[in-house]
Amino acid sequence: MEKDRFEKIYSQGILNTTEIWVDTETGINYLYHRDSNAGGLTPLLDREGKPVITAVNR
């Protein structure tokens, strides 16, 4: 069985949705926000401007 590349770890809202997704290969976290019929995805950054990375089990 193949594991999905991305895993949703946080979700808030119904019409205006904010989610955090983790790349299960690199551990990089991504912030996704949808507002009505528009949305966007960007790497989630820490205070120093570096990507937030979650430890992944390979």
Contacts in CASP RR format, 6 or more apart in sequence:
PFRMAT RR
TARGET T0000
AUTHOR 0000-0000-0000
METHOD contacts of the structure
MODEL  1
MEKDRFEKIYSQGILNTTEIWVDTETGINYLYHRDSNAGGLTPLLDREGK
PVITAVNR
3 24 0 8 1.000
4 24 0 8 1.000
5 23 0 8 1.000
5 24 0 8 1.000
5 25 0 8 1.000
6 21 0 8 1.000
6 22 0 8 1.000
6 23 0 8 1.000
6 24 0 8 1.000
6 30 0 8 1.000
7 21 0 8 1.000
7 22 0 8 1.000
7 24 0 8 1.000
8 19 0 8 1.000
8 20 0 8 1.000
8 21 0 8 1.000
9 20 0 8 1.000
9 21 0 8 1.000
9 22 0 8 1.000
9 29 0 8 1.000
9 54 0 8 1.000
10 18 0 8 1.000
10 19 0 8 1.000
10 20 0 8 1.000
11 17 0 8 1.000
11 18 0 8 1.000
11 19 0 8 1.000
12 18 0 8 1.000
12 19 0 8 1.000
15 35 0 8 1.000
15 36 0 8 1.000
16 33 0 8 1.000
16 34 0 8 1.000
16 35 0 8 1.000
16 36 0 8 1.000
17 32 0 8 1.000
17 33 0 8 1.000
17 34 0 8 1.000
18 31 0 8 1.000
18 32 0 8 1.000
18 33 0 8 1.000
19 31 0 8 1.000
19 32 0 8 1.000
19 33 0 8 1.000
20 29 0 8 1.000
20 30 0 8 1.000
20 31 0 8 1.000
20 32 0 8 1.000
20 44 0 8 1.000
21 29 0 8 1.000
21 30 0 8 1.000
21 32 0 8 1.000
21 41 0 8 1.000
22 28 0 8 1.000
22 29 0 8 1.000
22 30 0 8 1.000
22 54 0 8 1.000
22 56 0 8 1.000
23 29 0 8 1.000
23 30 0 8 1.000
24 56 0 8 1.000
25 56 0 8 1.000
25 58 0 8 1.000
26 53 0 8 1.000
26 56 0 8 1.000
27 53 0 8 1.000
27 54 0 8 1.000
27 55 0 8 1.000
27 56 0 8 1.000
28 43 0 8 1.000
28 44 0 8 1.000
28 51 0 8 1.000
28 52 0 8 1.000
28 53 0 8 1.000
29 43 0 8 1.000
29 44 0 8 1.000
29 51 0 8 1.000
29 52 0 8 1.000
29 53 0 8 1.000
29 54 0 8 1.000
30 41 0 8 1.000
30 42 0 8 1.000
30 43 0 8 1.000
30 44 0 8 1.000
31 41 0 8 1.000
31 42 0 8 1.000
31 43 0 8 1.000
31 44 0 8 1.000
32 39 0 8 1.000
32 40 0 8 1.000
32 41 0 8 1.000
33 39 0 8 1.000
33 40 0 8 1.000
34 40 0 8 1.000
43 51 0 8 1.000
43 52 0 8 1.000
44 51 0 8 1.000
44 52 0 8 1.000
45 51 0 8 1.000
45 52 0 8 1.000
46 52 0 8 1.000
END
